[in-house]
Amino acid sequence: MGENPEIWKAAAMADHFEKIQKLPDPIVGCPNFRRVPGYKVYCCGQPTIAGFEAALAKVTGTAYPKEGKIIWFNLRQEPNVYVNGEPICARPPNKIGEYAELGNVTRDSAKADEEEFVKVCEGRAKENGGKLKFVDINKAEKEVEVKELVTLSSVIEGLKAKFPGLVHMRIPVCNSAAPLESDFDILVKTLVGSNINTPVIINDQVGLSRATTGCVAACLFKEFQISASFEGLVETVPGVNLDLLKMDRYKMDPTKDALFRGEFEVIKELVAELKDEGAKNECDKVIDKNGPPKTGGTGIKQLRENIAESKLSYEIMDDAAQVFLKSKIMDNIHKYFYLIAFTAYMRQAADLARNAASDEDKAKNALTGGKTAIPGDQLKVTKSFASFMEEHSSLRAIVEDGKGKLQWERDIPAAALANLESLASTDFKANLGKIIHDIYQTAHTMFSDMPQGDHKKRAKYRFASKTLMRILPANLKGEVEGLIEKKTITLDLYEILGQCTWGQKKEV
């Protein structure tokens, strides 16, 4: 067999599952397929073999030639095989579910694992009377009679019979954090030489976070082409106000909360360091177009507003869930940071492409009035994103140091805290009723911005639990902390109260 014993241990997991389709007007076999408004960029989940054909037929339609260039990016880390036309991926047995972070996966390693996983599946089916056992995302065990078993690479080669211009590029990226700088460079290198109207399709398993991130990057490349190719052409049209056409003039709804506008401290530092507020504006516009209908898109995930929504959820989670969610929020801020940096890079690349044209190119693409309009497929990108980040190397430290700079807990007003501490230090047991009343009165004021419901109740209860713990007299505090450490009780308001009242009598 091959040289990767890990792939021999991998579980076979079905990519598709009940309720995978989140959007209206589905294309059968191609989950959550949609077009980004204003761009020839498409997003979807992992298709079936028939779903691949259906998506490509939809993209070409009656206007685009089937033999024309079509670029398809697969952003998944998991090796994929097809059993009877249905996609099944290889997952570590402890990472079954909708999402998984698989570490340092490259295009070559994914392809090698794919070829090995086909052999693994063939062996397992042979030992089981021609049937392959697999699991769904809920770990339910199933099996299927194997009539056809092929790799994803074989499926793509088969599609080229009908769509000979198809280019399939795999860029394995993680689910939450930003793609690597080299990942952005692979995407740009693959897109250089394509026309502005060349269709670009991007998939992950479901058509959610990774695919949406890739679509934002692809749209930003299209913006580079538009800016570098057409600015000269537009300038020849009388009466056109160029400022109205510029993406960097985009303004978000000022009534939105600052977090929903992406105004995190680390992002403010990024914009100041780049000296390019237009990069954030342009990136925000593209993110909105890739989001759900409420922000002007056709998609599912709103990469910027999802950070704010997760931050609001953080307040109502228990401690264990908060640890996971905090990591996810920081990862998503990291991704947003890098998308803005990539936007600045593409804006710089457009300026360089316009100014770097040779005299021969300028003569060939000359317009009335001395302007030029270089065709999109002739544009050159002379600098890599990795080089751009080297030139702005301080950005790497800024994002690492700053992505966690959020107010994770609401600050209790100083006067309210002083009042509670005074009550607790004077006579804790005698004042306990007043203490609980005042804690909840403070919580009512602090969480007044949250709508009524279970979320608000939970947030106030967690605040009450933590605040009571904070103001406990030293002897009781040490005792309660010891019991929490031993897991005898938890950081829960009623359990703490119990230990401070009847728990004391019990010990006596």
CORKAUR-V768191 format. One record per residue. N is the residue number from 1. RES is the residue in one letter. OMEGA is omega in whole degrees, 0 to 359 (* if undefined). D_LAST is the distance of its C-alpha to the last C-alpha in whole Angstrom. Layout:
<<N:RES:OMEGA:D_LAST> <N:RES:OMEGA:D_LAST>>
This chain:
<<1:M:183:69> <2:G:185:68> <3:E:182:66> <4:N:182:63> <5:P:180:60> <6:E:181:58> <7:I:177:60> <8:W:182:61> <9:K:189:57> <10:A:173:57> <11:A:173:56> <12:A:182:59> <13:M:177:57> <14:A:178:59> <15:D:185:60> <16:H:182:60> <17:F:179:58> <18:E:180:57> <19:K:174:57> <20:I:182:58> <21:Q:182:61> <22:K:188:59> <23:L:175:63> <24:P:176:65> <25:D:183:69> <26:P:166:68> <27:I:185:70> <28:V:177:70> <29:G:180:69> <30:C:189:68> <31:P:170:64> <32:N:177:64> <33:F:175:67> <34:R:175:68> <35:R:176:71> <36:V:182:69> <37:P:176:71> <38:G:182:74> <39:Y:172:74> <40:K:180:75> <41:V:186:72> <42:Y:185:70> <43:C:179:67> <44:C:171:65> <45:G:182:63> <46:Q:183:65> <47:P:163:68> <48:T:177:69> <49:I:178:72> <50:A:179:74> <51:G:175:72> <52:F:182:73> <53:E:181:76> <54:A:180:75> <55:A:181:74> <56:L:177:77> <57:A:179:79> <58:K:183:77> <59:V:181:77> <60:T:178:81> <61:G:179:82> <62:T:187:86> <63:A:185:86> <64:Y:183:85> <65:P:180:86> <66:K:177:85> <67:E:181:86> <68:G:181:85> <69:K:174:82> <70:I:183:79> <71:I:181:76> <72:W:177:72> <73:F:173:69> <74:N:186:67> <75:L:184:63> <76:R:174:61> <77:Q:188:60> <78:E:171:60> <79:P:182:63> <80:N:169:65> <81:V:180:67> <82:Y:179:68> <83:V:182:68> <84:N:177:71> <85:G:182:71> <86:E:182:67> <87:P:175:65> <88:I:182:63> <89:C:177:61> <90:A:179:59> <91:R:168:55> <92:P:184:53> <93:P:179:51> <94:N:180:48> <95:K:176:49> <96:I:180:51> <97:G:185:50> <98:E:184:52> <99:Y:175:52> <100:A:172:52> <101:E:187:52> <102:L:174:54> <103:G:187:55> <104:N:180:58> <105:V:177:60> <106:T:178:64> <107:R:182:67> <108:D:181:69> <109:S:178:65> <110:A:180:65> <111:K:179:68> <112:A:178:68> <113:D:179:65> <114:E:181:67> <115:E:179:69> <116:E:182:67> <117:F:174:65> <118:V:179:68> <119:K:179:69> <120:V:181:65> <121:C:177:65> <122:E:180:69> <123:G:180:67> <124:R:179:65> <125:A:180:67> <126:K:180:69> <127:E:185:67> <128:N:176:66> <129:G:177:69> <130:G:180:70> <131:K:180:66> <132:L:175:64> <133:K:178:60> <134:F:178:58> <135:V:171:55> <136:D:185:55> <137:I:177:52> <138:N:178:50> <139:K:176:50> <140:A:183:52> <141:E:180:55> <142:K:173:58> <143:E:183:62> <144:V:175:65> <145:E:185:69> <146:V:176:70> <147:K:178:73> <148:E:181:74> <149:L:183:71> <150:V:177:72> <151:T:174:71> <152:L:180:70> <153:S:179:73> <154:S:178:75> <155:V:181:75> <156:I:179:75> <157:E:177:79> <158:G:180:80> <159:L:183:79> <160:K:175:82> <161:A:179:84> <162:K:183:84> <163:F:188:82> <164:P:180:84> <165:G:183:83> <166:L:174:79> <167:V:181:77> <168:H:181:74> <169:M:178:72> <170:R:175:68> <171:I:182:66> <172:P:180:62> <173:V:179:60> <174:C:190:56> <175:N:188:54> <176:S:186:52> <177:A:182:53> <178:A:168:57> <179:P:177:60> <180:L:177:61> <181:E:178:64> <182:S:177:66> <183:D:176:65> <184:F:182:66> <185:D:177:70> <186:I:179:70> <187:L:181:70> <188:V:181:73> <189:K:180:75> <190:T:183:75> <191:L:179:76> <192:V:182:78> <193:G:177:82> <194:S:177:81> <195:N:178:82> <196:I:181:80> <197:N:176:81> <198:T:179:80> <199:P:176:77> <200:V:181:74> <201:I:183:71> <202:I:180:68> <203:N:162:65> <204:D:181:62> <205:Q:188:60> <206:V:187:59> <207:G:184:61> <208:L:194:58> <209:S:184:57> <210:R:181:59> <211:A:178:62> <212:T:177:61> <213:T:178:61> <214:G:179:64> <215:C:177:66> <216:V:180:65> <217:A:180:67> <218:A:177:70> <219:C:178:70> <220:L:175:70> <221:F:177:73> <222:K:177:75> <223:E:175:74> <224:F:180:76> <225:Q:181:79> <226:I:182:79> <227:S:184:79> <228:A:185:81> <229:S:195:84> <230:F:184:84> <231:E:178:84> <232:G:180:87> <233:L:181:88> <234:V:182:87> <235:E:179:88> <236:T:182:91> <237:V:182:91> <238:P:172:92> <239:G:180:89> <240:V:176:86> <241:N:184:83> <242:L:182:82> <243:D:181:78> <244:L:183:78> <245:L:186:78> <246:K:182:75> <247:M:185:72> <248:D:175:70> <249:R:185:71> <250:Y:178:68> <251:K:176:66> <252:M:178:63> <253:D:183:62> <254:P:180:60> <255:T:178:58> <256:K:176:56> <257:D:183:53> <258:A:180:53> <259:L:178:51> <260:F:176:53> <261:R:179:56> <262:G:183:55> <263:E:175:55> <264:F:182:52> <265:E:182:52> <266:V:177:53> <267:I:175:56> <268:K:177:57> <269:E:180:57> <270:L:182:59> <271:V:179:62> <272:A:181:62> <273:E:180:63> <274:L:187:65> <275:K:184:67> <276:D:178:68> <277:E:179:66> <278:G:180:68> <279:A:177:67> <280:K:180:63> <281:N:180:65> <282:E:179:68> <283:C:179:65> <284:D:179:63> <285:K:181:66> <286:V:177:66> <287:I:179:62> <288:D:179:63> <289:K:179:66> <290:N:181:64> <291:G:179:61> <292:P:183:61> <293:P:183:63> <294:K:177:61> <295:T:174:62> <296:G:182:66> <297:G:178:65> <298:T:190:65> <299:G:187:62> <300:I:185:59> <301:K:172:57> <302:Q:192:57> <303:L:181:56> <304:R:183:55> <305:E:177:54> <306:N:178:52> <307:I:181:50> <308:A:180:49> <309:E:178:48> <310:S:179:46> <311:K:178:44> <312:L:179:43> <313:S:183:42> <314:Y:185:40> <315:E:185:37> <316:I:182:36> <317:M:172:36> <318:D:188:32> <319:D:182:32> <320:A:180:34> <321:A:179:37> <322:Q:180:37> <323:V:180:38> <324:F:184:40> <325:L:178:42> <326:K:178:42> <327:S:180:44> <328:K:179:46> <329:I:180:47> <330:M:177:47> <331:D:182:50> <332:N:173:52> <333:I:176:52> <334:H:179:54> <335:K:180:56> <336:Y:177:57> <337:F:183:57> <338:Y:177:60> <339:L:176:62> <340:I:177:62> <341:A:178:64> <342:F:177:66> <343:T:178:67> <344:A:178:68> <345:Y:181:70> <346:M:177:72> <347:R:177:73> <348:Q:180:74> <349:A:178:76> <350:A:178:78> <351:D:181:79> <352:L:181:80> <353:A:179:82> <354:R:186:84> <355:N:185:85> <356:A:181:86> <357:A:179:88> <358:S:178:91> <359:D:180:95> <360:E:179:96> <361:D:180:93> <362:K:179:93> <363:A:183:97> <364:K:185:96> <365:N:184:93> <366:A:177:95> <367:L:177:95> <368:T:178:97> <369:G:176:96> <370:G:178:95> <371:K:176:92> <372:T:176:91> <373:A:184:88> <374:I:178:87> <375:P:185:87> <376:G:183:83> <377:D:178:84> <378:Q:180:86> <379:L:180:83> <380:K:172:82> <381:V:191:78> <382:T:182:79> <383:K:178:75> <384:S:176:72> <385:F:178:69> <386:A:178:67> <387:S:176:70> <388:F:180:69> <389:M:174:65> <390:E:178:67> <391:E:178:69> <392:H:189:65> <393:S:179:63> <394:S:181:61> <395:L:181:60> <396:R:178:58> <397:A:180:56> <398:I:183:55> <399:V:180:54> <400:E:182:52> <401:D:191:50> <402:G:186:50> <403:K:178:49> <404:G:182:46> <405:K:175:46> <406:L:175:45> <407:Q:187:42> <408:W:177:39> <409:E:177:37> <410:R:179:38> <411:D:174:37> <412:I:179:35> <413:P:185:37> <414:A:182:36> <415:A:179:36> <416:A:179:33> <417:L:180:31> <418:A:179:31> <419:N:181:30> <420:L:180:27> <421:E:178:26> <422:S:179:27> <423:L:183:24> <424:A:184:22> <425:S:181:22> <426:T:177:23> <427:D:189:19> <428:F:185:18> <429:K:180:16> <430:A:184:18> <431:N:189:21> <432:L:179:20> <433:G:179:22> <434:K:180:25> <435:I:181:24> <436:I:178:24> <437:H:184:28> <438:D:176:29> <439:I:182:28> <440:Y:176:30> <441:Q:177:33> <442:T:180:34> <443:A:180:34> <444:H:179:36> <445:T:184:39> <446:M:184:38> <447:F:182:39> <448:S:180:42> <449:D:182:44> <450:M:178:43> <451:P:179:44> <452:Q:178:42> <453:G:184:41> <454:D:181:38> <455:H:182:39> <456:K:178:38> <457:K:182:35> <458:R:180:34> <459:A:180:35> <460:K:180:33> <461:Y:178:30> <462:R:178:30> <463:F:180:30> <464:A:180:27> <465:S:183:25> <466:K:181:26> <467:T:177:27> <468:L:179:23> <469:M:183:22> <470:R:187:25> <471:I:180:23> <472:L:172:20> <473:P:188:18> <474:A:183:19> <475:N:179:15> <476:L:182:14> <477:K:179:18> <478:G:180:17> <479:E:181:14> <480:V:179:16> <481:E:178:19> <482:G:179:18> <483:L:177:17> <484:I:180:20> <485:E:178:22> <486:K:182:21> <487:K:174:22> <488:T:173:18> <489:I:177:19> <490:T:178:22> <491:L:184:23> <492:D:185:23> <493:L:185:22> <494:Y:178:20> <495:E:178:18> <496:I:178:17> <497:L:180:17> <498:G:180:14> <499:Q:182:12> <500:C:182:12> <501:T:183:11> <502:W:178:10> <503:G:179:9> <504:Q:179:6> <505:K:181:5> <506:K:181:5> <507:E:178:4> <508:V:*:0>>
